[in-house]
Amino acid sequence: MRVVAVRRAERRNAIASASVEGGKGGRLCGRLIAGLLALVMACAGLAAWTVQPAQSEPGAMRVTSYIVRPGDTLWLYASRITPAGQDVSQTVDRLMALNGLESSSLRAGQRIIVPAE
């Protein structure tokens, strides 16, 4: 009976020391975590190198000015300069951005900048 109790105690001590020291399972887990961390860092580095810069039209845009006449609206003017088949609302947005307008309201005598196309 004493021999069995000693062997059980030795087995418990061996298991406890293996788990404290890490054993084979602990080393494998550590390597796995290190590998995953390296993979994540490589993906983050790759993402940083593949960032695309903003695309814009090359060169300066040629512009001219237009003096608003009584009864003119931004939509009316935009519809006159928008090529056939294109969206007038995009021209309105472009004119608002070009002139720093917060609304599409115009007043007679106002000078606006328009593309010279």
C-alpha positions as CSV (number, residue, x, y, z in Angstrom):
1,M,0.0,0.0,0.0
2,R,2.8,2.3,0.8
3,V,4.5,1.8,-2.6
4,V,1.2,2.8,-4.4
5,A,0.9,5.9,-2.3
6,V,4.5,6.9,-3.0
7,R,4.0,6.4,-6.8
8,R,0.8,8.5,-6.8
9,A,2.6,11.3,-5.0
10,E,5.5,11.1,-7.4
11,R,3.1,11.2,-10.4
12,R,1.4,14.3,-8.9
13,N,4.7,16.0,-8.4
14,A,5.8,15.2,-11.9
15,I,2.5,16.6,-13.4
16,A,2.8,19.7,-11.2
17,S,6.4,20.4,-12.2
18,A,5.6,19.9,-15.9
19,S,2.8,22.4,-15.8
20,V,4.9,25.0,-13.8
21,E,7.8,24.6,-16.2
22,G,5.7,24.8,-19.2
23,G,6.5,21.3,-20.5
24,K,6.0,20.5,-24.2
25,G,2.4,21.8,-24.3
26,G,3.4,25.2,-22.9
27,R,6.2,25.6,-25.4
28,L,3.9,24.7,-28.3
29,C,1.3,27.2,-27.1
30,G,3.9,29.9,-26.8
31,R,5.2,29.3,-30.3
32,L,1.7,29.3,-31.6
33,I,1.0,32.6,-30.0
34,A,4.3,34.1,-31.2
35,G,3.5,32.9,-34.8
36,L,0.0,34.4,-34.7
37,L,1.4,37.7,-33.4
38,A,4.0,37.8,-36.2
39,L,1.3,37.1,-38.8
40,V,-0.9,39.9,-37.5
41,M,2.0,42.3,-37.5
42,A,2.9,41.3,-41.1
43,C,-0.7,41.9,-42.2
44,A,-0.7,45.3,-40.5
45,G,2.6,46.2,-42.2
46,L,1.3,45.1,-45.6
47,A,-1.9,47.2,-45.1
48,A,0.2,50.3,-44.3
49,W,2.2,49.9,-47.5
50,T,-0.8,49.4,-49.8
51,V,-2.7,52.6,-48.9
52,Q,-3.8,54.4,-52.0
53,P,-3.4,58.1,-52.3
54,A,-6.4,60.3,-53.3
55,Q,-6.8,60.7,-57.0
56,S,-7.5,64.1,-58.4
57,E,-7.4,65.6,-61.8
58,P,-3.9,66.7,-62.9
59,G,-3.2,70.3,-63.4
60,A,-5.2,73.4,-62.5
61,M,-8.9,73.8,-63.5
62,R,-9.5,76.7,-65.8
63,V,-12.3,79.0,-64.5
64,T,-14.1,82.1,-65.4
65,S,-16.6,84.3,-63.5
66,Y,-20.3,84.8,-64.1
67,I,-22.4,87.6,-62.7
68,V,-25.9,86.4,-61.6
69,R,-28.8,88.1,-63.3
70,P,-32.3,88.7,-61.8
71,G,-34.2,85.4,-61.9
72,D,-31.1,83.2,-62.1
73,T,-30.9,80.1,-59.9
74,L,-27.9,77.9,-59.4
75,W,-30.0,75.0,-60.9
76,L,-30.9,77.1,-64.0
77,Y,-27.3,78.1,-64.6
78,A,-26.0,74.6,-64.0
79,S,-28.6,73.1,-66.4
80,R,-27.2,75.5,-69.1
81,I,-23.6,74.4,-68.7
82,T,-24.1,70.7,-68.0
83,P,-23.4,68.6,-71.1
84,A,-26.4,66.6,-72.5
85,G,-26.9,63.3,-70.7
86,Q,-25.0,64.3,-67.6
87,D,-26.5,64.9,-64.1
88,V,-27.3,68.6,-63.4
89,S,-27.2,68.0,-59.6
90,Q,-23.5,67.0,-59.9
91,T,-22.8,70.3,-61.6
92,V,-24.8,72.2,-58.9
93,D,-22.7,70.4,-56.2
94,R,-19.5,71.2,-58.1
95,L,-20.4,74.9,-58.4
96,M,-21.3,75.1,-54.7
97,A,-18.0,73.5,-53.8
98,L,-16.1,75.8,-56.2
99,N,-17.7,78.9,-54.7
100,G,-17.8,77.8,-51.0
101,L,-21.6,78.1,-51.0
102,E,-23.6,76.6,-48.1
103,S,-26.8,76.7,-50.1
104,S,-27.8,77.0,-53.7
105,S,-29.4,80.4,-53.2
106,L,-28.0,83.2,-55.4
107,R,-28.7,86.9,-55.6
108,A,-28.7,89.3,-58.6
109,G,-25.2,90.9,-59.0
110,Q,-23.4,88.1,-57.2
111,R,-20.2,86.9,-59.0
112,I,-19.7,83.2,-59.0
113,I,-16.7,81.2,-60.3
114,V,-17.6,78.6,-63.0
115,P,-15.5,76.1,-64.9
116,A,-14.3,77.5,-68.3
117,E,-15.0,74.3,-70.3
